[in-house]
Amino acid sequence: MEAHITSICKAANFHIRNIGSIRQYLSEEAGAQVIHAFVTSCLDYGYTILGGLSDKSLLRFRWVQNNAARLVTLTH
């Protein structure tokens, strides 16, 4: 399962980096929609499949989710 968690987190972080490069050109609402479309949906998919895992394993999803939230609100 660790390989699957790694691949989901890598894909989500890839999208976060790409969205971060164009974030200055998007309104806050548009940025939130793009984040939801690419990142949150990927994480939701991972959460439903990996629902019974320990908190340690799911902590990586929370890190990605926090990074996405920072990108939406433009805080660092």
Secondary structure as the mmCIF struct_conf table of DSSP 4:
data_model
#
loop_
_struct_conf.conf_type_id
_struct_conf.id
_struct_conf.beg_label_comp_id
_struct_conf.beg_label_asym_id
_struct_conf.beg_label_seq_id
_struct_conf.end_label_comp_id
_struct_conf.end_label_asym_id
_struct_conf.end_label_seq_id
HELX_RH_AL_P HELX_RH_AL_P1 GLU A 2 ILE A 22
HELX_RH_3T_P HELX_RH_3T_P1 ARG A 23 TYR A 25
BEND BEND1 LEU A 26 LEU A 26
HELX_RH_AL_P HELX_RH_AL_P2 GLU A 28 ILE A 35
HELX_RH_PI_P HELX_RH_PI_P1 HIS A 36 THR A 40
HELX_RH_AL_P HELX_RH_AL_P3 SER A 41 ILE A 49
TURN_TY1_P TURN_TY1_P1 LEU A 50 GLY A 52
BEND BEND2 LEU A 53 LEU A 53
HELX_RH_AL_P HELX_RH_AL_P4 ASP A 55 THR A 73
TURN_TY1_P TURN_TY1_P2 LEU A 74 LEU A 74
#
